[in-house]
Amino acid sequence: MPYHEIDRVLCQLATTFTVRDIMVEKKELVCASSQSDAQQLLTQHPEFDIIPLPATGPITDYVRRDEQEVRKIDLIDLISDGTNLLDIPHLMGKRDFFFVLSSNIIVGFVHFSDLNKSLMKLPFFVLFEAVERYLWRLVSSRLNEADLPKVLDASRVETLKQRKAKAQKKDVDVGWSGLLSFDEILKFAIHYRIIQIAPTEQETLANMRNRVVHTDKLLVEAHKDTAKLVKTHELCQEILKGT
């Protein structure tokens, strides 16, 4: 699939799913009527970092954990409810939360931990599928058994040979297709100079792909991990633009 087609599909997904789909709605927020009330709520709820104010009516202020003053909500604290999912990690790079604005009214709140909601994985899943298909198409045309030991360790090479031989006996041999992992395809793409990425970038892609495809894995375990999501997005786009 050409890059512009993948880009079109991703744009449709990103437009369909926005921050509104992963935010905590205003009616679900724990709000305080005063600073002292907010501090008490933060003590009672160690899982919260922010308490909005006031308890009723439009949200205008907030109290942050370990801070004594009430902060007025400013423009830097706001994000549009139409912000697409792929843009959120980029925006979260320098801060860990936003209040969500719709028609000049705060309708919700999004924290970096909301990046772990299952819907957030969807555009990244599509992105990885596109990268894997593109790279495999180029790798498979060059891959031969003699190259396996140049990239993989001996035990893995033996395992792949056994699986291929088994497929041949069952008359379902389709070459090396379906036998290599995403990370191994990356390694061969680097070996054949199809792509030029650093070992740390390869590791980032492989690790994040593993997080995306497994339901029990978190995309981010700490705020600093948002940078890995951003890097993943950028690397995938760079690879696909080679089509």
N, C-alpha and C positions, 0 to 999 in steps of 0.2 A: 504494500500500500504506500503510495507516494507520501512524502512528508506533509504536503499541504492538505491531504485528505485526513491524516492523523490529527493535524492541527485543527481542522474543522470539527472533527468529532470531539476533541478535547475542549474546544471552545463551547460547543453545545452542552457538554457535561458541566463545564464550569459555570455556564450561564444558568443551567437548570438547578444546580445545587450551589447555594450561597451560604454566607455566614448565618443567615436566619435558620438554616437547617441544623446547625450544630450549637447555636447559642443557648444560653439559659434564658427563658422568657422572663419578662419583668414580674409577672405574677408568681413566679417560682423563686424569686430572689428573697433572701433574708435581709430585710432593711431595718434601720434603726431610726428612732425619733430624735436622738441626741448623740453627742460625742461619747458621753459616759455609757449610754445604752449600747453604742457600737463597740466600745472596748469590752463590755461584758459579753456581747455576742461573739466577739473574736476569741475570748477565753473559753466560751462554751463550745465553739466550733473550730477546733484546731485545723480543720481541713480548708477553712476560708482564709484568704489573704486580704479581701476587700469587703467592706460593709457599706452599702449605699445608704444615702439619706435623702429625703425623710421617709418615714414608714408608710405614709399615705401621700397620694398625689404624685406629680411628676418628679423623677429623680433629678437632683441638681448638684449633690455633693457626695463625698465618700470619705471613709476613714480607712487608712491602710495599716496593716499589722506593724507593730513596732514604731508607729508614728503617733504623736500626741495631738496634732492639729487636724481639723476638718479641711479637706481640700475641695475647692470648687471645681466641677467638671469643666475642662477646657477642650478646645478643638483637638489637641493631641490625644485626648482620651477617647475620641469618638471614631467610629468606623461605620460606613454605610451598610445597611442590611442587604444591599445588592452586591457586596464584595464577593467575588468568586473564591472557591475553595483553594485554588492553586496560588492565589495572591496572599492568602492569610499568613502562611509561614514567613513570607518576605516582610510583611507588616509587623509580624511578631518578633522580628529579629532584635529590635532595640527596646522592646517593652513586653510585658507578660500578660497584659489584658487590654480590652477595649469595652466601652459601653457602645451598644449597637443603636444606631439612629435611623429612624424611618419617619419621613415627613416632619422633621424637626422635633420629634418626640423620641425619647429613649425607650426602646421596646425590649431590650435585653442586654445581656452581658456575655462576653466571650473571654475565656482564660486560655492560656497556652495549653493547659491540660485537656481542653476540649478538642485539640488536634488528634486525640486518641479515640474519638468517636468513630464508629465503623464507617460512616458515610465518607469520612475524610480520606479513606483508603481508595475509594473508587477511581478518581482521576489518576492517581499514582499507579493503580493496577493497570489501567489502560495504557499509560505511558510505558511501563515496563514490558507489557505484551508487545507493544509496537517496536521497542528497542530490540527485544529478543528475536522477533521475526525478521527484522531487518538484518541484524548481525548474523543470524544463522544462515540466511540466504547467501551471504557473502562467504562465510566460513565454510559451509558445507561444500561449496564448489572447489575448495582447495584442500580440504581435510583428507588425509590418508593415514593409514595405520602407522607408517614410519614416523609421522610427526607426533604421535601420541606421547612417547617418552620424552620429547623435547619440552613438553608443557606440563604433563601430569606425572605423579609419582608411580612407581612400578606396580604397586598393589592396585591402584585405580585403573591403570592400563589393563591389567589382567582381568579385572572385573568387567570392564567394557568389552573386552574381547570375548569373554564367556557369554555375556548377554547378547552380543551380536551373533555368535555361533548358535546360541539357543534359538534366536529369531530365524536363522537360516534353516534350522531343522524343522521348524514349524511352518516354514514357507511364508513367513511374514517379515522378511528382511527388507528394511527400507534404509539401508546404510547406517549411518551414525545418528540419524534423526531420532529425537526423543531420548537419547541415551545420555547426553551431556546436560549438566546443570547450567543455570544462567551464569553463574560465576565462571564455569569452565568455558562457556562460549565467549565470555569477555576475555579470558586469558588467551584463547586462540585468536580472537580478533586483534588483540595487542601483538601477539606473536607474528601474525601475518601483516602487521602494520595497517590494518583496516582502520583502526582508531589509535590515537595517541593520548593516553591518559596515564596519570601517575599511579603507582601502586596504592597510595592512600585513597585516590579517587575510585579505583576499582573496588577497594574494600568498602567504601561508602555505598556504592551502588549495590554490591552484593548483600551487604548487611541490611540496607533499607528495603531491598526487594524481598528479603526473607521476612521482614517485619510486615510488609504489605500483604503477602500471601497467606500468612498464618494469623488466624483469628485471635490466638492467645498472646500475640506479640503487640507491644505498644509502639507507636510511631515515635513518641517522645517520652523519655523518662525524666528529663530535666529541661529547663528553659533553653539551655545551650544547644539542645538537640534540634531546635527549630532551624539552626544553621545547616544541619545535615539534610533536612528536607529541602531547603532552598538550593543547596549544592546538587542534590539529586535531580531536582527539576531542571536546573541549568545544564547538567551533564547529559541528561536524556535529550534535551532539546538540541544540544550541540551534535550528538551522535546522529539523531534523526535528520538534521539539516544536511548531512552528508549524502542523502538520497537524491 
